[in-house]
Amino acid sequence: MKFHPSNLISLLILSATASPLSSRNQQAKKPAACTVGGGKAANNATKPVEAPKPAANGTANGNTTAAVAVLPDGRIAQGAVPEDFNVLASKFKSAVVKADGLVFSDIVAFPAVEQSLFDISTNTKAFSLSISDAAIFTPKGGAPDLLTRRADLLPSIASTLANIATTGKKTMHFSFQQDATAPLNLTHDYQVAFLETADFATHQFDVRVGKVVDAAPGSPGADGTNIVVNGNSKNAAGVQTLFSTPFTAGFQNFAVQMDFDLNTIQIFHSTENNPLVQVTEPLPNDNSGNGEYHFAVLKNAVGGQQPPIAGSEAVIFGGIFMQDTAVDAVLLQ
């Protein structure tokens, strides 16, 4: 299948129309207090599986001239510099999502932190993504969204071809942690990882930190101390909390396995460099709608207000890659 430059332009324009879900969906029902309390470790790696190797230069197989679909791989080579995020050959889309007038090298840095769980075997490194008061996103053809501050990284265009990342049975791995040099204001709600449908109407899953908007009193997202993994944002019975865990210092590691044929989702989690542990069974979830994965610092308003940010706020990400788990077991380390 040939991939023409005109197709690239269309895809970039389409992605630029994305807007934060919560600002369009403030009437959604409150998340259910459905915390899964860790449970027993379930090492389901029944055979050794080697983690896919990233491209040697840390800039993937490209998001401009790739003719074949590839699974998302956002692991960054040791020699990479922030400017590598500005070019079309980046591991992530270089045009979206960020404020007008910024390039990603303005908001990406490489902090001095230990490697995340899935950066160790590939000798890749973590990066930080930051927002400031300038992080006002303007959707294509729309008005600036003044109630949010956001910066999102979306895996390269090559990983959207033929809906390769949203069909079959796929597992997205990622790690993140707080940046002590640019702390979040956890009295606010932040979306840090999610899959958004191609029509921008729904999140099939959503990872949040801070005081989650519309969280029911006593629920895991109510006091700002937890990481909350929610299911489909348009669930008819109300948004379901699939898993929650304290947002402690150091890397929080996740694997989100989605069966797009059976419409199930399963969560694996660990901290620091500990192997992943299965923390839920496969749970019913509407995974339809295809779309793209976001790794973000998306700060939502609280009470219709977005107070000024003193300096910047950042999240450190590492070990981002997708695994085809239709046959292979989920990698745990």
C-alpha positions in Angstrom: 0.0 0.0 0.0 1.5 3.4 -1.0 1.4 6.2 1.5 1.3 9.6 -0.2 2.2 12.9 1.4 -1.3 14.1 0.9 -2.5 11.3 3.2 -0.1 12.6 5.9 -1.4 16.1 5.7 -5.0 14.8 6.1 -4.0 12.7 9.1 -2.2 15.6 10.8 -5.2 17.9 10.2 -7.6 15.3 11.6 -5.5 14.8 14.7 -5.3 18.6 15.4 -9.1 18.6 15.9 -8.8 16.6 19.0 -10.0 18.3 22.1 -9.9 17.2 25.8 -12.7 14.9 26.6 -13.6 16.2 30.0 -14.4 19.7 28.7 -16.9 18.2 26.3 -18.3 15.6 28.7 -18.8 17.4 32.0 -22.2 15.8 32.4 -20.8 12.3 32.5 -21.9 10.2 35.5 -19.5 10.1 38.4 -16.9 7.3 38.4 -17.9 4.2 40.3 -15.8 3.4 43.4 -14.6 0.1 41.9 -11.0 -0.1 43.1 -9.2 -3.4 42.5 -6.9 -3.9 45.4 -3.8 -5.4 43.8 -4.5 -9.1 44.3 -2.0 -11.9 43.7 0.7 -11.6 41.2 -0.2 -13.5 38.1 2.9 -14.1 36.0 1.2 -15.2 32.8 4.4 -15.1 30.7 4.3 -18.8 29.8 7.3 -18.5 27.5 10.2 -16.1 27.3 9.2 -13.1 25.0 11.8 -10.5 24.1 10.7 -6.9 24.2 10.6 -5.4 20.7 13.7 -3.4 20.0 13.3 0.3 19.2 15.0 2.0 16.2 18.6 2.7 16.9 18.4 6.4 16.5 15.4 6.7 18.8 13.2 8.3 16.1 11.3 5.2 15.0 10.5 4.1 11.5 9.1 7.5 10.7 5.7 9.2 10.7 6.0 10.6 7.2 7.0 8.1 4.5 6.2 4.8 6.2 4.4 2.4 3.8 3.6 -0.3 6.3 1.9 -0.2 9.6 4.0 -0.6 12.7 3.0 -1.0 16.4 3.6 2.1 18.5 7.1 2.4 20.0 7.9 5.5 22.0 11.1 4.4 23.6 13.8 7.0 23.2 17.4 6.3 22.4 20.1 7.5 24.8 21.5 9.9 22.2 18.2 11.6 21.4 17.8 15.4 21.9 14.6 17.3 22.4 14.7 18.6 18.8 14.2 15.0 17.6 10.6 15.4 18.7 10.1 18.3 16.2 10.6 16.3 13.0 8.3 14.2 11.0 10.6 11.2 11.6 9.9 11.4 15.3 8.6 8.5 17.4 5.6 10.7 18.0 3.6 13.1 15.8 5.5 16.3 15.6 2.5 18.6 14.9 0.0 17.8 17.7 -1.1 18.3 20.4 0.5 21.5 21.8 -0.1 25.2 21.9 0.2 27.3 18.8 3.7 28.8 18.5 5.4 26.0 20.4 7.5 23.1 19.1 7.9 20.0 21.2 11.6 20.8 22.0 10.1 23.7 24.0 8.3 21.3 26.3 10.3 18.0 26.2 13.4 17.4 28.3 15.4 14.5 29.6 15.5 14.6 33.4 18.2 12.7 35.4 16.1 9.8 36.5 16.6 6.0 36.6 15.5 4.0 33.5 11.9 2.8 33.6 11.0 -0.9 33.7 10.9 -1.4 29.9 13.8 1.0 29.1 16.4 -1.1 30.8 16.6 -4.0 28.3 16.7 -1.6 25.3 19.0 1.0 27.0 16.5 3.7 26.2 15.7 6.7 28.4 12.8 8.6 30.0 11.6 12.1 29.0 9.5 14.8 30.6 6.6 16.6 29.0 5.5 19.9 30.5 2.8 22.5 30.4 2.7 26.2 31.4 0.2 29.0 31.1 1.1 29.1 27.4 -0.2 25.5 26.9 -3.6 26.6 25.4 -4.7 24.2 22.6 -6.7 25.5 19.7 -8.6 22.7 17.9 -8.6 23.0 14.1 -11.3 25.4 13.1 -12.2 26.1 16.7 -11.7 28.6 19.5 -8.8 28.3 22.0 -9.7 26.0 24.9 -9.1 28.4 27.8 -10.2 26.0 30.5 -7.5 23.4 29.9 -3.7 23.4 29.7 -2.3 20.5 27.7 0.5 18.9 25.8 -0.1 15.4 24.3 2.3 13.1 22.4 0.6 10.7 19.9 2.5 7.7 18.5 3.7 8.1 14.9 1.4 8.0 11.9 2.8 4.6 10.9 1.2 3.1 14.0 -2.3 4.3 12.9 -2.2 2.7 9.4 -4.8 -0.1 9.0 -5.8 0.5 12.6 -3.0 -1.8 13.6 -3.0 -0.5 17.2 -6.8 -0.8 17.7 -7.6 -4.2 16.3 -7.0 -7.8 17.5 -5.6 -8.1 21.0 -3.0 -5.5 21.8 -1.2 -4.4 25.0 0.1 -0.9 25.5 3.0 -0.6 28.0 3.9 2.7 29.6 5.5 4.1 32.7 5.2 7.6 34.3 6.1 9.5 37.4 5.9 12.9 39.0 8.6 15.4 38.1 9.9 16.8 41.4 11.3 19.9 39.6 8.0 20.8 38.1 5.3 19.3 40.4 1.7 18.9 39.4 -1.1 20.6 41.4 -2.9 17.5 42.5 -6.0 19.5 43.6 -6.7 19.5 39.8 -7.5 16.6 37.5 -4.9 15.5 34.9 -5.3 13.0 32.1 -1.9 11.3 31.5 -2.7 8.4 29.2 -5.8 7.5 27.1 -7.1 6.1 23.9 -9.4 8.5 22.1 -11.8 7.3 19.4 -11.2 8.5 15.8 -14.2 10.8 16.0 -12.8 12.4 19.2 -16.0 11.7 21.1 -15.0 9.0 23.6 -12.0 7.7 25.5 -12.0 3.9 25.6 -9.8 4.1 28.7 -8.4 7.0 30.6 -5.6 7.2 33.2 -5.9 10.2 35.6 -4.1 11.7 38.5 -5.1 14.4 40.9 -8.5 15.3 42.1 -10.7 13.8 39.3 -13.4 16.0 38.0 -16.9 14.8 39.1 -15.4 12.0 41.3 -17.9 10.8 43.8 -17.1 11.5 47.5 -15.1 8.6 48.9 -14.2 7.3 45.5 -10.5 6.7 44.5 -10.3 10.0 42.5 -11.9 12.2 45.1 -8.9 13.3 47.2 -6.1 13.7 44.6 -3.8 11.0 46.1 -4.4 8.2 43.6 -3.9 7.1 40.0 -7.3 6.1 38.6 -7.8 4.0 35.5 -11.3 4.4 34.1 -13.0 2.5 31.4 -15.0 3.9 28.5 -16.1 7.4 29.1 -19.5 6.9 27.5 -20.5 3.8 29.4 -24.3 3.7 29.7 -24.1 2.8 33.4 -21.6 5.6 34.2 -17.8 5.7 34.0 -16.4 2.7 35.7 -13.1 2.8 37.7 -11.2 -0.3 36.7 -8.2 0.1 39.0 -6.7 2.6 41.4 -3.4 2.9 43.3 -1.6 5.5 45.3 0.3 8.0 43.2 3.6 7.5 45.1 7.1 8.7 44.0 9.0 6.8 41.4 7.9 5.1 38.2 4.4 3.7 38.0 4.3 1.0 35.4 1.2 -0.1 33.4 0.2 -2.5 30.8 -3.3 -2.1 29.3 -4.4 -5.2 27.4 -7.4 -4.6 25.1 -9.2 -7.3 23.2 -10.9 -5.3 20.4 -12.8 -8.4 19.2 -14.2 -9.4 22.6 -14.5 -5.8 24.0 -12.5 -6.5 27.2 -9.7 -4.6 29.0 -7.2 -5.9 31.5 -4.8 -3.9 33.7 -1.3 -4.8 34.9 0.7 -2.6 37.3 3.9 -2.3 39.3 6.2 0.3 40.8 9.8 1.3 40.1 11.6 -1.7 38.5 9.4 -4.4 39.9 7.8 -6.9 37.4 4.2 -6.1 36.4 1.4 -7.8 38.3 -2.0 -8.6 36.9 -4.4 -6.4 38.9 -7.7 -7.1 37.1 -9.3 -9.9 35.2 -10.4 -9.1 31.6 -13.3 -6.7 32.2 -16.1 -5.8 29.8 -15.4 -2.5 28.0 -16.5 -0.8 24.8 -13.2 -0.7 22.9 -14.8 0.3 19.5 -14.1 3.4 17.6 -10.4 2.9 16.7 -8.5 6.2 17.3 -5.1 7.1 18.8 -3.3 6.8 22.0 -2.2 9.9 23.9 0.5 10.4 26.5 -0.2 13.7 28.0 -0.2 16.4 30.6 -3.8 17.5 30.2 -4.9 19.7 33.1 -8.6 20.1 33.4 -10.4 23.1 35.1 -11.8 22.7 38.6 -15.0 24.5 39.3 -14.8 26.2 35.9 -11.5 27.8 36.8 -7.9 27.3 35.6 -5.6 29.1 38.1 -2.2 30.4 36.8 0.6 27.9 36.7 3.7 29.0 38.5 6.5 28.1 36.1 5.7 24.7 34.7 4.2 21.3 35.6 5.5 18.1 34.1 5.1 14.3 33.9 8.0 12.0 33.2 7.3 9.1 30.8 9.3 6.0 29.8 9.0 2.6 28.3 6.2 3.3 25.9 5.6 0.5 23.4 2.8 -1.8 22.2 2.9 -5.6 22.2 0.7 -7.9 20.1 -0.7 -10.3 22.7 -3.0 -12.3 20.4 -0.6 -15.1 20.8 2.3 -14.0 23.1 1.7 -13.4 26.8 1.9 -9.9 28.3 5.5 -9.0 29.1 5.9 -8.5 32.8 9.5 -7.3 32.8 
